[in-house]
Amino acid sequence: MTDGQPTTGRQWFGPRLEALGAAHAAVALEQLPHFNDHLPDGDWQVDVEASVFTQGGVDVHMAPLGTFGTDGSWLWAWANPHMHPPGSARLAASLALREIGERDDIPELVTPRLELAEFTDPRMAAERLCLTAMGVLGGRGYAGVTADTGARFYMLVNDPAVPVAGFDPVTLPRMLTQAIGVFPHDHRATAANYLGRHGFAGGFSTEGDVLVGERPDCAVRVEFDAHDRISGISIQPRTASAPA
């Protein structure tokens, strides 16, 4: 609410981008704390030419994703030749996203400039774009820093020195819950892709209301209601057989 009036504006991107984000949100949200723990608090610096982001004295390799302007616009790195000349190696990540957009007909990934000011929360819209990019491209993290102009520069961190999150059965329910809170439109894709990325084999029941995933250490069962929303999650540990 603002001055007693309901807040207006867009909440979501187009259905194809929302579906893409939903499929990768849990994995990306699980990885982000590992990236944040890798970088200590402290002063930061971005060397665009060298594709290096430094914070607290620790360097990580990065690739620019885009810029979120003070006017609420988003400009993809591949569409910003003044900062990133065409042919620059650092454009590989943003160009890979554009190729995915061309292949899967996702307008937000092929449109050079997005007017995020149309959204109720433009900054959150920019963060959701970056979270999707991180998940799709298998990044180790993403970061945004505010320049002197007030614009925010967003980058994908693809440094192998950043630890990769492993599967934790204790946090599984929280990961899925957090993910569908950020990308709520395809609970099935969120659960299936998360389990697949962690090496679970299996699939949906004939009725489609249960997803079962199995691997040597445990089995996971995710149930869905009549509206395709996650309604239950259970994990069954498996113990190794004792030697004869």
N, C-alpha and C positions, 0 to 999 in steps of 0.2 A: 504494500500500500504506500502511496505517496500523496501527501496532503489530502488524505481521505478518499483518494481516487484509486481504483484498482490499477495495478501495473499492467501495461500492455506490451506486446512485442512477441517476436517468435521465440519458441522454446527449443525447437528441434531443426536439424538439417533435413535434407531430403531422405527418403526411405532407404536408398542404397547406401548412403554414408552412415546412417544410423545403424543399419544392419552390419556394415563393416566394423564400425566401432564396437558394437555389441559382441561380435565374435572375438575381439582381441582385448577387450577392456580388463578382464580378470587377470590375464597374464601380465599386462602392462602395469596395472595397479599393484600387483604382487612384487614386480621388479623395482618399482620406484624407490621404496625404502632402502634397498641395497645400494642404489646409486646415491641417494642422499647421505647414507652413512659413509660412503667412500670419500665424499668431499667434506672436509672440515669447514666450519664457519670461518669467515674471514673476507678480506678484500677479494674482488674478482676482476678478471681481465679477459677480454676476448681478442684473440689474434685471428682475424678473419682470413688473412692471406695464408696463414699456416694451418688453419682449421683446428685451433687449439683453444680450449676454454680452461682458465685457471681460477681456482678458488681456494683460499686458505693455503696457498703454496703448492697445491696439487694440480697437475695438468691432466686433462683428458682430451682425447681426439673427438672432434665434433663435426657435424655437417649442418649448415644452415637450413632451416625449414621455411621461415618466413618472418615477416615483421607485422606487429600489431600496432597500428598508428593511434595517435591521440584522438583522431576522428572516428575511431571504432572500425577502421578498415583493416583487412588482412591482405597482405601482398606476399604471394609465394616467392621464394628465393629465385626460382627459375624465371620469374617475371620481373626481376629487379636488376637489370643489366648495369645500372650505375654502381651497385654494390658488388654484384657477382657477374662479371663478364661472361657472355655465352662461351661454352667450352670449358669453363673452370671445373676442375676435378671435384671441387667441393659441392657442386650441384647434383652429384649423383643421387643423393637421397631424395631430394625434392623432385627430380626428374623421374625417379622410380615410382613415386606416388602419382605423378601425372600419367605415366604409362598405365598404372592400375586404373586410374580414372577413365582413360580412353578405352581400355579393354572392357571394363565393367559398366561403362556409361554412368559415371559418378560425377555430376556437374561440378561439385565443389572442388574436386581435385584437378580439374582442367581449366577452371575459370581463373584468370590471373589475379583479379582483385575481388574479394568478397566483402560485402558491406555488413559487417557484424554488428554495426550500430542498430540494425533492425531487430536484434535479439534483446530480450529482457535483460540478459547479463552478457554483454559483448565479451568481456574478459574470460568468462567461463566458456563461451563458444570457442575462443582461441585455444584455451587449454584442452578442450575436448578434441579439437583438430589435432593437436600435438600428441595427445594420448593415443589417438587412432593411428597416427603415423608411427609412433614408437612401437605399438603392438604389431602392426602390419609388417614393418621393416625389421622386426626383431632387435630393436635398439636396446642398449643397456640403461637408457634413461633419456630424459629430455630436460632442458632448462630454459628459462626465460629471464632475461636481464633488462633493466630499464636504462636506456641511454639518456644523455643530457637533454635531448630533445623531448623526452617524455615517452617516446615510442619504445615498445618492448621488442627485443630481438630474441627469437626462439630458435633453438638448435636441438638436433638429435645427437645424443651421445652414443657413439659406437665404438668405445674404447674397450678392448678385451681385458684390460686391467680391472674393470668394474666387475665385481662378483655377480654371478647369475643366481637368481632365486631358485631354490629347489622345492619340490613338493612337500608340503607340511599338512598332514591330515587334520591337525588341530585348527589351522587357520582356513581350511577349505570353505566352510560355510560363510565365514566373514568375507573371503575374497569374492565369492559369487554374489553375496548380498551387496557389497560395495559396488561391484561391477554393474549390476542391474539398477543400482541407484543412479549411476552416471549415464548408462546407456540402457534404458528400460524396455526397448521395443522388441527384443528377440532373446528371451531367456534360454531357449533351446540352444541357439548358437553360442551363447556365452558359456553354458555348461559344457557342451560338446567340444568346443575348441580348447577350453581350458584343460579338460581331461586328456584330449589328444596331444596337446603340447607337453604333457607330463608323462607320456608313454602308456596311457591306458588304452586297452583294446576293448571293443564292445560296440554297443549301439542302442538304438531305441527299441522298445518293445513293439510287437505287432500293432498294438493299439496306439502307440506313439506317446503314451502318458508316463513312461518310465525310461530313463537313460541309465544303463548299467555300464560301468567301466571297470576293467580288471587289469591288475599287474601283479607280479609275484608277492609284493608286500601287503597289498590290501585290495579290497573291492569297494567301489563307490556306487551308490544308488541315488539318483536324483529323480524325484517325482514332480509331475506337472498337473495343474488343475485344468478345468474345462476351458480356461482362457489362456492356456499355454504359459502360465506363470509358475515359477518354481514354488512348490508347496511343501517339499520335504527333502532333506539331505541326510543320508546315513553312510557311515564308513565302517567297514568290517575288516579289522586287521587280520593278517595271515601270519602264522608262526611257522618257521622252518621245522621240518620233521627232525626229530632227534636221530642221531646216528645209531645204526643197529649195533 
